[in-house]
Amino acid sequence: MIEVRPGGRRRIDRVLAADYVRDLDRLPMSALRERRDEAAQEETDLSYLRRLLHARIDIVKAEQQRRASGGQTSVVDQLTAILADNALGPATGSGRHQTLEPSRAGEYRRSAEALVGDADLSDVTSLSDGKLAEALDSYREQERSVSKRRREVQIVVDSFNAEIARRYALGTASVDELLDSERRRANPRGEED
């Protein structure tokens, strides 16, 4: 379960704190963008963790189906097809295009693997039916938790995007200011290109 700790120092604690989106209309444009970008990075990381969990769910379900049907082909031999089916299936997420890379990929991969300590997915065939069912339940519960937090973070990102769009619509923000701030950030010393 992904817990949010009020006053915590982790990014998710900050992004989902009640005051993070308070008084957006009073924040300078640079602060709006910084907070929006921080929230977008958290969304990207949660999406990555969610994909890891979906892959593990699919592997466990495939092994359960193999056993139920008496199939002889091992899950390892079917791994490409199992993971491709998930990638090619209907989208169940937000439909957002994400340009960011996960910033905590290794940490989330280890967390997902640690969810079920004795569910060694490199050899799901060695697990009892009961252990497979436990692994599936655990992964699904964690996926629900991650999805819930991800939706909450998406609302935060949407709030910042709406305020930024409102300022552009009112003319209180300009593309020229954005480009200028991007140039300063890329070249903090003011050196010529």
N, C-alpha and C positions, 0 to 999 in steps of 0.2 A: 504494500500500500504506500502511496506517496502522500506523506503527511506535510501539511504546511504549518510551519511554526511561526506564530505571530512574533514579530520582532527578530526573527531569525536572520542569519547572514547569507544564506544560500540565495541564489538568483530567484528560485521559485517562491521563496518566502517574500522577497521584495516585490516581485511582479504581482503576486496575488494579495498583497497587503491592501487594505481598504483605502489607504491614503495615496496609493500609487497613481490612481486615476482621478483623484480629487482635484478640483479647480484646474482642469486642463486649459480652460480659456485664459488662465493667468500665467501659465508657463511660457517661457521664451521658446521660440521655434526650435532652437538647438536642443533644449531639454526635452521637448516633445519627441524629436527624432531619436535622441539617445535612449529614452525610455521605450519607445516603440521598437527600436532595434534590439534592445535587451530582451523585451518580451518576445519578439520574433525568434530570437536565438533559443529561448526556452521552448517555444513551440516546436522548433526544428528538432531539438534534443528529445522532447517527449514523443514526437512523431517517429524518430529513429527507434526509441525504446519500444514503441508500439509495434513497429514492423518486426523487430526481433521477437517479440512475444507472439505475433501472428505466425511467424515461421515455426516456432516451437510448437504452437498449437496444431499447426498443419501436420508436422512430423508425428506427433503423438496420435492424432486422429487417423493418419494414414496407417500407422502400426495397428491401431485398434481395428480398422476396416480390414486390413490384411488378415488378421487373426480370425475375424468374424466370417470372412469369406473362404478361409482355408488357403489363401494365396501362398505361393511358394517364393515369389520375388521379394527380396528383402527391401526394407525401407531405404537402406543406403543405396541400393541399385535404382530406386525410384526417386531419389532425392531431387534431381534436376527437375523432373516432371512435377513433383509435389510443390516445390518452390515456384516453378513457372506458372502453375495453375493459379496460385495466389496472386502473382503479379499480373496475370492476364484476365483475372476475374473482374466482376463489376466493382467499381470503387465504392468504398463504404466510409471514406473519410470526408474531410471538409472540401476537397476539390481545390485546395490552395496549391499554387505553384510555389515551391520553396527554392530560393536561390542560395540559401545558407547551407553550410556543412555542419553536421553535428559536432559540437565542441567537446562533448564528453562521451564519445563513442565507446572507448575502452571501458570506462566506468559503467555505462549502461549495459554493455555486453556482459560484464562480470556480474552485475546485479541480476540480469535475466537468468544467467546460468546458475546463480546461487539460490534462486527462488525455490527450487526443489533439489535439495542437496544430493539425494541419492538417485536422481533421475538423469543418468548419464545418457544424453541423447545421441551420443555417438554409437551407442549399442542399445537402442530401445527394445530390441528383441529379448534382452536379458531381464527386462523388468516384468514383474507379475502383472496380471490384469488389474489388480488392485492398485499397484504403484503407478501404472499408466493412468488410471482414472484419477488418482490423487494429483499427479502431475498436471493433467489436463484441467482439473478444477482450480489448482493453484495458478496456472498460467492465465486462465480465463478471469479469475478474480483480479489478478494484477493488471490484466489488460483493461478491465472495466475501470479500475482506479486511474490508470494512466490516461485513458480516454476522457474520463471526467475532468481531470486536471488540464488536459490539453484543450478541452472545450472552454474551460474557464480562462485559460491564457489567451485563446483566440478572441474571446470577448474583450479582453484588455487591448490586444493588438488592434481590433476593430475600433475601439474607442479612440485610440491615438490617431488612426488613419482618418476617422470621421472628423476629428478636430483639425487635423492638417488640411483635409479637403475643404472644410468650412472656411478656413483662413484664406485658402487660394480663391475660393468662390467669392469671398468678400473683398478680395484684393489686399488683405493685410499681410499676405505672404507672397513672395515672388520667386519665380524660377531663377532669376538672376542672383538673388540672395543665396539660394540653395547651391548654385554652381560656385559662387564665391566661397562659401563655407567649405565646400568639398575641396576646392583648390587649396585653401589654407590648411585643411586637415592633411592633405596629401603632401604639402610642401610647407611645414611649419616654420621654417627659417626664412621663407620668402625668397628663396634662390630662384634664379631664372632657369627655365627648362633647357 
